[in-house]
Amino acid sequence: MLKNTVPGTLEMLLYLDILTYFPEFAHGSYETAGDFVKEYLQTPASKRPTTMFSGFCHDERSGIVEIMEKLPCFDRLMSLRIVYRPSDKDNYNSLCFAEDVLLPDGKITKRNVCVIIGCNYRLGEYSCGGVLTNTWADNFLGAVQADTPEQQSILSFFDKAVAAAKKDLPENAELSITVSGHSKAGNMAQYITILRENVSRCISFDGQGFSGGFLRKYREQIMRRGSKIVSVCPDVSITGSLLHRIENARTVNVRTAFLREKGAHIVPLYYHIPVSVLDKYGKFRKRTKQSYALNDILRRLSELPENAARFLPFWDSERALKSIGTAVMYYFKGSAAAAFWEISDPHALFLLAIGLIDAAVLTPVTLQRRLCKLRANQKS
């Protein structure tokens, strides 16, 4: 079915990232990635588990089901062993996979380890490292904190996962560790890479950047390890555009069209669904140098809380961001009253107000610059 179009390692990592959006996969008792895929496809469509994206774009329409149907063709992915999974106390969907490279005599010469980070947006508030948090609030706090509770917590998971993956590995065998994640999980994959020297490479799919405080605090580690990071983003990147990027990381922009073909192009959030960068064969679409004005606007707005905090000592940026993040969580859970209560916090309202003012001033300027650049390119 996919003759001469078999996806490579990068596509396989994105497939694994998609699988972590099924909490049932990470917290199940499957031995391989293929076990879950087979069970999923054998289950009637009406009873199948769904991803977090199904709330605003059903998995059938978004293309996730179509990708799931292609996965049995990829023997390498289907045979990946799960060597470590989250415990009942872990509030994320991360998994560690391993595959052995064998010599003709059967001895292990190399073990490839893939630590796939996954977030769980279906949970409410919970304790993470002794701190009450939730994934949405943690997302927003990353704009002003150097280390968020969930970022710190994922380090413990990574260390335990690597220890499990090294079990029974011969001393002379090579260990290659790849970390990957999509969206917030991509951010945490980058975080692990900067703070842990044993990572061989990191593939972040549309993962947001970091606060200025993070860049200053880990400047030396970034200089040594940032080049291990490859950030793959759609041309309309509503998450990968946010905050400060790791300067020595490599960014690859991919043209999106899959969802555009389905008439969903007017909603930027659709471009964040992982399959938006894949073609009908499950391979990455063409790379592009094109970047939309929306990306620049979002980056500027995401840096606003940190910039405002420097000049407004009376304003509590962390309180404001946590309130907004918690409000978003309640909104997606259908609790409009709880969301309104959180967003009515004075510090949150102040941030929203200056954000609207900034956007009103910024948007025309950004669009004008884009227009001038386009005209200059056409003349040249």
C-alpha positions as CSV (number, residue, x, y, z in Angstrom):
1,M,0.0,0.0,0.0
2,L,2.9,2.4,0.7
3,K,5.4,1.0,-1.7
4,N,8.4,3.4,-2.3
5,T,6.8,5.8,0.2
6,V,7.8,4.2,3.5
7,P,8.3,7.0,6.0
8,G,11.6,7.4,7.8
9,T,12.6,7.8,11.4
10,L,11.3,11.4,11.8
11,E,7.8,10.3,10.7
12,M,8.0,7.3,13.0
13,L,8.7,9.6,16.0
14,L,5.7,11.8,15.0
15,Y,3.5,8.6,14.9
16,L,4.6,7.7,18.4
17,D,3.8,11.3,19.5
18,I,0.3,10.9,18.1
19,L,-0.1,7.6,20.0
20,T,0.7,9.3,23.3
21,Y,-2.5,11.4,22.8
22,F,-4.4,8.3,23.6
23,P,-4.1,8.0,27.4
24,E,-5.3,4.4,27.1
25,F,-2.0,3.5,25.4
26,A,0.4,4.9,27.9
27,H,-1.5,3.6,30.9
28,G,-2.4,0.2,29.4
29,S,-0.5,-3.1,29.7
30,Y,0.7,-3.3,26.1
31,E,4.1,-4.8,25.4
32,T,4.7,-3.2,22.0
33,A,3.4,-0.2,20.1
34,G,1.8,-2.7,17.7
35,D,-0.3,-4.2,20.4
36,F,-2.2,-1.0,20.9
37,V,-2.5,-0.2,17.2
38,K,-3.9,-3.7,16.4
39,E,-6.4,-3.5,19.3
40,Y,-7.5,0.0,18.2
41,L,-8.2,-1.1,14.6
42,Q,-10.0,-4.2,15.7
43,T,-12.3,-2.1,18.0
44,P,-15.6,-0.8,16.4
45,A,-15.3,2.8,15.4
46,S,-17.9,4.0,17.9
47,K,-16.0,2.4,20.8
48,R,-12.4,3.4,19.9
49,P,-10.5,5.7,22.3
50,T,-10.1,9.2,21.0
51,T,-7.3,11.8,21.2
52,M,-7.6,15.2,23.0
53,F,-8.1,16.8,19.5
54,S,-11.4,15.0,19.0
55,G,-13.1,17.6,21.1
56,F,-13.0,20.2,18.4
57,C,-12.1,18.1,15.3
58,H,-13.0,14.5,15.4
59,D,-10.1,12.0,14.8
60,E,-11.8,10.8,11.6
61,R,-11.9,14.3,10.1
62,S,-8.5,15.4,11.3
63,G,-6.8,12.4,9.7
64,I,-5.6,10.7,12.8
65,V,-7.7,7.6,12.1
66,E,-6.3,7.5,8.6
67,I,-2.8,7.5,10.0
68,M,-3.7,4.8,12.5
69,E,-4.8,2.6,9.6
70,K,-1.5,2.9,7.9
71,L,0.7,2.0,11.0
72,P,0.5,-1.8,10.6
73,C,2.6,-1.4,7.4
74,F,5.5,-0.1,9.4
75,D,7.2,-3.1,10.9
76,R,9.8,-1.1,12.8
77,L,7.2,0.9,14.7
78,M,4.9,-2.1,15.4
79,S,7.7,-4.1,16.9
80,L,9.0,-1.3,19.3
81,R,9.1,-2.7,22.8
82,I,7.7,-0.6,25.7
83,V,10.3,-0.8,28.4
84,Y,9.0,1.9,30.8
85,R,5.5,3.5,31.2
86,P,4.1,6.1,33.6
87,S,2.9,4.9,37.0
88,D,-0.6,5.5,38.3
89,K,0.8,8.6,40.1
90,D,2.3,10.1,37.0
91,N,0.0,12.6,35.3
92,Y,1.3,12.4,31.8
93,N,1.3,9.9,28.9
94,S,5.0,9.5,28.3
95,L,6.5,6.1,27.2
96,C,9.9,4.7,26.7
97,F,10.5,2.4,23.7
98,A,13.6,0.3,22.8
99,E,14.9,-1.6,19.8
100,D,18.1,-3.7,19.6
101,V,20.5,-3.7,16.7
102,L,22.0,-7.2,16.5
103,L,25.2,-8.7,15.1
104,P,24.9,-11.9,12.9
105,D,25.6,-14.0,16.0
106,G,22.7,-12.4,17.9
107,K,24.7,-10.2,20.2
108,I,23.4,-6.7,20.9
109,T,25.7,-4.1,19.3
110,K,23.4,-1.1,19.9
111,R,20.2,-0.2,21.6
112,N,18.0,2.6,20.3
113,V,15.9,4.2,23.0
114,C,13.0,6.5,22.2
115,V,11.6,8.5,25.2
116,I,8.3,9.8,23.9
117,I,6.9,12.6,26.0
118,G,3.1,13.0,26.2
119,C,0.9,15.4,28.2
120,N,-2.5,14.6,29.6
121,Y,-5.0,17.5,29.1
122,R,-7.9,15.4,30.3
123,L,-6.8,15.6,33.9
124,G,-7.8,18.5,36.2
125,E,-5.6,20.0,38.9
126,Y,-3.1,17.6,40.5
127,S,0.0,17.6,42.6
128,C,3.2,17.6,40.6
129,G,6.4,17.5,42.7
130,G,4.4,18.7,45.7
131,V,3.1,21.7,43.8
132,L,-0.6,22.0,42.8
133,T,-0.7,22.5,39.1
134,N,-2.4,21.5,35.8
135,T,-1.0,21.2,32.3
136,W,-2.8,24.3,30.9
137,A,-1.5,26.5,33.8
138,D,1.9,25.0,33.5
139,N,1.9,26.0,29.8
140,F,1.3,29.6,30.7
141,L,3.7,29.7,33.6
142,G,6.5,28.6,31.2
143,A,6.4,32.2,29.9
144,V,7.9,33.6,33.1
145,Q,9.4,30.6,35.0
146,A,12.8,29.1,34.2
147,D,11.6,25.7,35.4
148,T,7.9,24.8,35.7
149,P,6.7,22.0,38.0
150,E,5.9,19.7,35.0
151,Q,9.2,20.3,33.4
152,Q,11.0,19.3,36.6
153,S,8.8,16.3,37.1
154,I,9.5,14.9,33.6
155,L,13.2,14.7,34.4
156,S,12.5,12.1,37.0
157,F,10.5,10.1,34.5
158,F,13.3,10.3,31.9
159,D,16.0,9.1,34.4
160,K,13.9,6.1,35.4
161,A,13.0,5.3,31.8
162,V,16.7,5.4,30.7
163,A,17.6,3.1,33.7
164,A,14.9,0.6,32.6
165,A,16.1,0.8,29.0
166,K,19.7,0.0,30.0
167,K,18.7,-3.2,31.8
168,D,20.6,-6.3,30.6
169,L,22.5,-4.2,28.1
170,P,26.1,-5.5,27.5
171,E,28.8,-3.1,28.7
172,N,30.3,-2.7,25.2
173,A,27.0,-2.0,23.5
174,E,26.1,1.5,22.4
175,L,23.1,3.3,23.8
176,S,21.4,6.0,21.6
177,I,18.7,8.0,23.3
178,T,16.2,10.1,21.3
179,V,13.5,12.2,23.1
180,S,10.5,13.5,21.2
181,G,7.2,15.2,21.9
182,H,4.5,17.3,20.3
183,S,3.3,20.7,21.5
184,K,4.0,21.1,25.3
185,A,5.6,17.6,25.2
186,G,8.0,19.0,22.6
187,N,8.9,21.8,24.9
188,M,9.6,19.2,27.7
189,A,11.6,17.1,25.3
190,Q,13.8,20.1,24.6
191,Y,14.0,20.8,28.4
192,I,15.3,17.2,29.0
193,T,17.9,17.6,26.2
194,I,19.3,20.8,27.8
195,L,19.4,19.4,31.3
196,R,20.6,15.8,30.6
197,E,23.9,15.2,28.8
198,N,23.1,11.6,27.8
199,V,20.5,12.6,25.1
200,S,21.7,11.8,21.6
201,R,19.1,13.9,19.8
202,C,15.8,15.7,20.3
203,I,12.9,16.0,17.8
204,S,10.3,18.6,18.9
205,F,7.2,18.8,16.9
206,D,5.6,22.3,17.1
207,G,6.8,22.7,20.7
208,Q,6.9,26.1,22.3
209,G,10.1,27.8,23.5
210,F,11.2,29.1,26.9
211,S,11.3,32.1,29.1
212,G,14.2,34.5,29.0
213,G,15.0,33.3,32.6
214,F,15.5,29.8,31.3
215,L,17.9,31.0,28.6
216,R,19.9,32.9,31.1
217,K,19.9,30.2,33.8
218,Y,21.0,27.4,31.4
219,R,23.2,29.4,29.0
220,E,26.2,27.1,29.3
221,Q,24.1,23.9,28.9
222,I,22.3,25.4,25.9
223,M,25.6,26.2,24.2
224,R,26.8,22.6,24.7
225,R,23.5,20.7,23.9
226,G,21.2,23.0,22.0
227,S,22.5,21.8,18.7
228,K,21.0,18.3,19.4
229,I,17.5,19.8,19.0
230,V,15.6,19.8,15.8
231,S,12.3,21.7,16.0
232,V,9.8,20.7,13.3
233,C,7.0,23.2,12.9
234,P,4.0,23.7,10.5
235,D,4.1,26.9,8.5
236,V,1.2,28.1,10.6
237,S,2.6,27.5,14.0
238,I,0.4,28.6,16.9
239,T,2.5,26.8,19.5
240,G,6.0,26.5,18.1
241,S,6.1,30.3,17.6
242,L,5.6,31.0,21.3
243,L,8.4,32.3,23.6
244,H,12.1,32.2,23.0
245,R,13.6,29.5,20.8
246,I,16.9,27.7,21.6
247,E,19.2,29.7,19.3
248,N,21.5,26.9,18.3
249,A,18.7,24.4,17.6
250,R,17.7,23.7,14.1
251,T,14.2,24.7,13.0
252,V,12.5,23.0,10.0
253,N,9.2,24.5,8.7
254,V,6.9,22.2,6.9
255,R,4.2,23.2,4.5
256,T,0.7,22.2,5.6
257,A,-2.2,21.3,3.4
258,F,-3.9,18.2,4.7
259,L,-6.5,20.0,6.8
260,R,-6.6,22.9,4.3
261,E,-7.9,20.4,1.8
262,K,-10.7,19.6,4.2
263,G,-11.9,23.2,4.4
264,A,-10.5,23.8,7.9
265,H,-7.9,26.4,7.0
266,I,-9.7,29.3,8.6
267,V,-9.1,28.0,12.1
268,P,-5.4,28.2,13.1
269,L,-5.8,25.6,15.8
270,Y,-6.3,22.9,13.1
271,Y,-2.8,23.4,12.0
272,H,-1.6,22.3,15.4
273,I,-3.0,18.8,14.9
274,P,0.1,16.6,14.3
275,V,-1.1,15.1,11.0
276,S,-1.3,18.6,9.4
277,V,2.4,18.2,8.3
278,L,1.8,14.7,6.7
279,D,0.7,13.9,3.2
280,K,-1.6,11.0,2.1
281,Y,1.2,8.6,2.4
282,G,2.1,9.5,5.9
283,K,5.3,11.3,4.9
284,F,6.3,14.9,5.7
285,R,5.2,17.5,3.2
286,K,7.8,19.7,1.6
287,R,9.9,22.0,3.6
288,T,9.2,25.7,3.3
289,K,10.9,29.0,4.2
290,Q,7.5,30.7,4.4
291,S,6.4,31.9,7.8
292,Y,3.1,33.6,8.4
293,A,2.5,37.0,10.1
294,L,0.4,35.2,12.7
295,N,3.6,33.4,14.0
296,D,5.3,36.8,14.6
297,I,2.2,38.2,16.4
298,L,1.9,35.1,18.7
299,R,5.6,35.2,19.5
300,R,5.4,38.9,20.5
301,L,2.3,38.3,22.6
302,S,3.8,35.3,24.4
303,E,6.8,37.4,25.5
304,L,4.5,40.2,26.8
305,P,4.1,38.8,30.4
306,E,7.8,38.6,31.0
307,N,8.4,42.0,29.6
308,A,5.6,43.6,31.6
309,A,6.8,42.0,34.8
310,R,10.1,43.9,34.6
311,F,8.4,47.3,34.6
312,L,5.3,46.6,36.7
313,P,6.4,45.4,40.2
314,F,2.9,45.7,41.5
315,W,1.6,43.1,39.0
316,D,1.8,39.3,39.8
317,S,2.6,37.7,36.5
318,E,2.6,34.2,37.8
319,R,-0.7,34.6,39.4
320,A,-2.2,36.1,36.2
321,L,-0.8,33.3,34.0
322,K,-1.9,30.5,36.3
323,S,-5.4,32.0,36.4
324,I,-5.6,32.2,32.6
325,G,-4.3,28.7,32.2
326,T,-6.7,27.3,34.7
327,A,-9.6,29.1,33.0
328,V,-8.6,27.5,29.7
329,M,-8.7,24.1,31.4
330,Y,-12.2,24.7,32.8
331,Y,-13.4,26.0,29.4
332,F,-12.3,22.9,27.5
333,K,-13.9,20.8,30.3
334,G,-17.2,22.6,29.7
335,S,-17.2,24.5,33.0
336,A,-17.9,28.0,31.7
337,A,-18.7,29.4,35.2
338,A,-15.5,28.1,36.7
339,A,-13.5,29.5,33.7
340,F,-15.2,32.9,34.2
341,W,-14.4,32.9,37.9
342,E,-10.7,32.2,37.2
343,I,-10.4,34.8,34.4
344,S,-12.0,37.5,36.6
345,D,-8.8,37.7,38.8
346,P,-7.6,41.3,38.6
347,H,-4.1,40.4,37.6
348,A,-5.4,38.1,34.8
349,L,-7.7,40.8,33.5
350,F,-4.9,43.3,33.5
351,L,-2.7,41.0,31.4
352,L,-5.6,40.4,29.0
353,A,-6.1,44.1,28.7
354,I,-2.5,45.0,27.9
355,G,-2.4,42.0,25.5
356,L,-5.4,43.3,23.5
357,I,-3.8,46.8,23.4
358,D,-0.5,45.3,22.3
359,A,-2.1,43.2,19.6
360,A,-4.1,46.1,18.3
361,V,-0.9,48.1,17.8
362,L,1.2,45.2,16.7
363,T,-1.0,43.5,14.1
364,P,-1.1,46.4,11.5
365,V,2.7,47.0,11.9
366,T,3.5,43.3,11.4
367,L,1.2,43.0,8.4
368,Q,2.7,46.2,6.9
369,R,6.3,44.7,7.3
370,R,5.2,41.5,5.7
371,L,3.7,43.3,2.8
372,C,6.9,45.4,2.2
373,K,9.0,42.2,2.4
374,L,6.7,40.5,-0.1
375,R,6.9,43.4,-2.5
376,A,10.7,43.5,-2.2
377,N,11.0,39.8,-2.9
378,Q,8.8,40.2,-6.0
379,K,10.9,43.0,-7.4
380,S,14.1,41.0,-6.8
